[in-house]
């Protein structure tokens, strides 16, 4: 039987390193195959897309648990909800833009009002499928799903966190949307990952007051520190806090490291600036600790592979403004327009989400 204990789902260091070599579709299939070994209620309902999701092992172990609905995403939600209401542990993977926008009424009624414990999985979220044009870019999915009462929204920063999130939702089914986006394939959890319901992690911090920049991850990952030739004495450094979500987080960490290195090379600037980067898994609910994290910051920068309207950055602004103290917030993401088809990395660069562009924004606000 599937372990449904209070122990959170976890990914070992060995598993994390293995998963780092996969794309998110392969990760999904690996998790389903692993879960199928012990969970006789595990069910995967697909809308034609199943053959691309590495589900051979799952289908071998749970042949009756695979439901093909064809190119009919609205029916997918209805079928998945019916199965979940009967006690099955149901995942419904589909192109992110179709499973959130084309099916909005079915999500509202079944997952929102009826509370059917279906886990929607948004495949190729953000701009991953940008080569096929704006119809396949999912840059509104966070805005759509986070407005559904009772629906949890997760946006993992890497494959280890994605796998642990899927495993946790299999153990404790509930209405949820999990966003899958491949970006640069960077593993931010080399030492493994233990699921955290809110998933707020400090991934980088520069101690510019001492002329030192260092990366630190809650799970023990660190990049080499960058030290200035002389320590500096600083009374009140400018504090820049970066909040980021999804696979683009690795770019933000790299941009922060580069910016800190550049600042540390200029001792005058280093004496005035401190940069911290936090990765956020859960967009809804959004952890209340973000208010405390941000309250002493001079500027907040949010980064997401999603429209700048209605997504993660908007959720952060809503939370901070409700707290009564709201520092300046700069939201970085996809522009409020439909971009022409291009490969993934080019689209991100055009939207100002390359490492170089992110570094420039950080330096401009330090």
N, C-alpha and C positions, 0 to 999 in steps of 0.2 A: 504493500500500500504506500501511497505517496506520504511523505513526512509532512504532517500538518502541525508540528509542534511550534512553540513560540520562537524557536531558534530561527533567526532570519536566514534567508537564502544566501549562500556564499559561493564565490568562485576562487579556487586555489590559485597560487602563483603559477603553477604549471598550466592550468586551464586558461588563465589569463593570457599567458604568452602564446598558447596555441590559438586562442580566439583572435589574437591580434593579426594573424595571417589570413583571416577570413574577411569576406564582405558581410554586411549585416544580414543578407538573405541566407547565407550559409550558417551564420550564427543562430538565426531563428530555427532552421532545420535541425541543427545540432542539439539545441535545447529541447525541441519537441521529441527528438529521438531518445534523449536521455530521460526525459520525464515519462515517456511511454513505457519504460522498463518497469515502473512501479505504479503508475496511475491508469487504472482500467477505465476511468471516466474521461480521460483526456480526449478532446475532440478538436479538430481543425476544420473549419468551414472556409472555403475559398471561392472566389469569383473568377474562375478560369486560370488564375495566376499560379496555382499550386505547383506546377511542374518546375518552376524556377526557384523553389524555396527549400531545396535540399531535404525533402521529406521522405526519402526512400526508407530510412530506418524507422521513422514513425509509422509509415504505412505497412511496413513488415510486421510491426508489433501490434498496431491498432488498425487493421484494415477496415473495420466498421466505424472507426472514429474519423475517417476522412470523408468529408461531404463536399461534393463539387456542385456549386450552384450556377456555374456558367457566367457569362458576362451579364450579370443581373445583380448589381450591388445592393439595391433596395431589398430584393429577396434574400440576399445574404444576411442582412441584419435581422430579418424576420425569422429565418431558419435558425441562425445562431442563437437568437433570443429564446426561441421555443426549446431548443436543446438545453440551454442554460437553466431555464425555468424548471426543467425536469431533473436537474441535479448534475448535469455534465459540466466539465471544466472546459469552457469553449474559448478558443482563440479564433479571430476572424481577420487574417491578414489580407491586405489589398492595397493597391496604389493609394497613397495617402490622400491625394486630392479627391479621388472618387469615393473613398470610404468615409470621408468627413463632410463633403459638400453635396454630392449627389444623393446622399442618404440622410440628410439632416433631419427630415421629418421622422424617419424610422428610429434614428438615434434618440430624438426628443421623447418619443412615445415609449419605446421599449427600454432603453437604458436609463433615460431620465425619469419619466413618470412611473414606469413599471419596475424600475430598478433591476432589470435583468442583468445578471453578473457576467456580461460578455466582455472579453478583452479585445478591443479593436487594435490592430497593428497597422500603422501607416507605413507601407513599404515605399522606399525612394522618396522620403519626405524632403522638404526644402526644394533645392534646385538639382537634385541628383539626376533627374530625368530631363534636364533642361534641353538636351539635344533634340528631344521630340517636341519642343515648343512650350509655350505658356500653358497650354491645356493640361500638361502633365506636371507642372511645377506646383508643389503644395506649399504656398506661402501664406495661406489664410487658415490652415488647419488648427493651429493653436488658438487663434481668435475664435473660431467656431466652437471647438470642443470645450474650451474653458467656460463658456457661458451656459453649459448644460448642468443643471443642479445635480449633485451627487456623482458626477463623472470625474474621476481622477485623471490627470494628464501628466505623463512622464516623457522626458526628452533626454535620454542617456548621453553621456559625454564620450563613451567609448564602448567597445564590444563587451568588456567584462561587466560593466554596469548594465548594459542591455540584457545580457544573459541572466544576471542576478535578478533583474526586475521581472523578466518573464517567469523565472522560477518562483519568485515570491507570489506573483499573481495567480499561478497555478495552485499554490498551496492555500491561498486565501482569495478566492475569486470575488470580484466586484466589478461594477461598471468602470471601465478604464480605457484610456487611449494611450498607446505607446508609440512614440515616433521613432522611426528607424532611418538614419541618414549616414551614408558613408562620405567622409570628407577626405582627410589625409591619411587615415589608417593608423594614427598614432595611439599607442597604448599608454594611458595615464595611470594604470594600476598594475604595474609590474609585479607587485607583491601580492596580488589578489584583491578581491573586493568583497565586503560584507554589505548586504543590502541595508540601506538606511531609508526610512520612509520619506524623508525630506531631501536627503542627499545633498546638503550644502557642505562643500569641501573647500578648504583653502588650498589652492593649487600652486600659488606663487606669492611670494612676499619679498619686496626689496627693502632692506634696511638702509635706506639712503642716508639716514642721519649719521650712520657710522661709515658711510662710503662703501657699503657692502650690498651686493644684490645676490639673493639666493632663492631657489625654488624649493618649495616644501609641499608635500602631498600628505594627507592624513594617513595614507597607507604606507608611508615610509619611503616614497620616491623622492629623489632630490637630484637636481642638476648641479654641476659644480658651481660653487660660489664665485662671484666676481668681486674682487676687493680693490679698492683704490689704493694708491701708494701710501696715503696717510689717512688716519682716522679723522673724522670731523666732529665737531661739537655743534649740535643743533638743538634749539629750544622748541620750536614749533614747525616741523616740516609740513609742507602741503600734502594732504592725504588724498590720494586718488584710489577709489575702489572700483574694480571692474567685476561685474556680475555677468556670467555667461552660461549658456545652456546648449546641449546638443554637441554633435561631433565637431563643430567649428571651435569648440573650446581649446583644442590643441593649438590652433592658430593664435588664439588670444594669449595663451601661455608663452608661446614663442615670441610674439610681439612684445609682451611685457618684459621678457628677459632681454631682448634687444634694446628696448627703451631704457631699461635700468642700466645696462652696460654703457649706453651712450651718456646717460646722466652721470654715472659714476666716473666717467672719463673727464667730466667737467665738474670739478669739485665744488664750484659755486652753486651750480644747479643741484648737485647731489645733496647739498646742505639744506635744500628747501623742499625736497620731494620724497614721498614714500608711496609705493604702488603695491596694491594687493589684488589678487585675482581669485574669485570664488566660482567654482562650478556648481550649477544647480540642476538636480535631477527632476524634482517635482515642481511643476509649474502650477498645478492645482491639486491639493492645497499648497500654497506658498508658505514656506516656513517663516514663522514670526521672528526668528532670529535674524533675518535679513535687516529688520529695522534697527536692531542693536548693532549689527555689523556696520551699517551705513551712517549711524547717527553722528559720528565724529569725523565724517569725511567732508572734504571741501567740494568734491565733485564725484558723481556716480556715473559710470559708463556701463550700459547694458549692451550685450552683443548676442545676436541670434540670426540663424539662417531662416528668417521668416519676415513677413512684412513688419515695418516699423509701427504699424497700426494694429492695436488689439492683441498683440502677442505678449511675450515674456516681459519686454520693457514696459509695456502698458500696465501689466500686473504689478511690477515693482513700483511704478509711480503711484498706482492706486493704494498700495500698502503703505508707502512712505507718507503720502499726503494725509492718509487717515490717522497717522501717528501724531500729527501736529507739527512735526519738524521735517521739512523736506529740502535737502540740499539740491544743488543743480543736478539734473539728470540728463545725460546725453544718450539717446537711443540709437544704436547702430543696427542695421538690418537691411532687408530688401526695400527698395523704393516703392512708393505708392503708384506703380505703373506696371504694365505687363512688358517684360523684356523679350526681345526676339530670341529665337532658338540659338543655343551655343553650347559648347561643352561645359561641364560643371565648373571647373576652375576658372574659366573665362568669365562666366556669369558672376561668380563671386567677386572676381577682380573688378568687374564693371560696377558692381554694387558697393565697392569700397571695403570689401571684406577679405582682401589679401593680407598676408602678414605685414607687408610694407605699409599698406594703407592704415591698418590698425596701429602700427607703430607710430605713424605720423600723428594720429589722433591722440594717442597717449602723450607724446612729447608736447603737442600743442596745449595740453591741459595740465602739464606738470609745472 
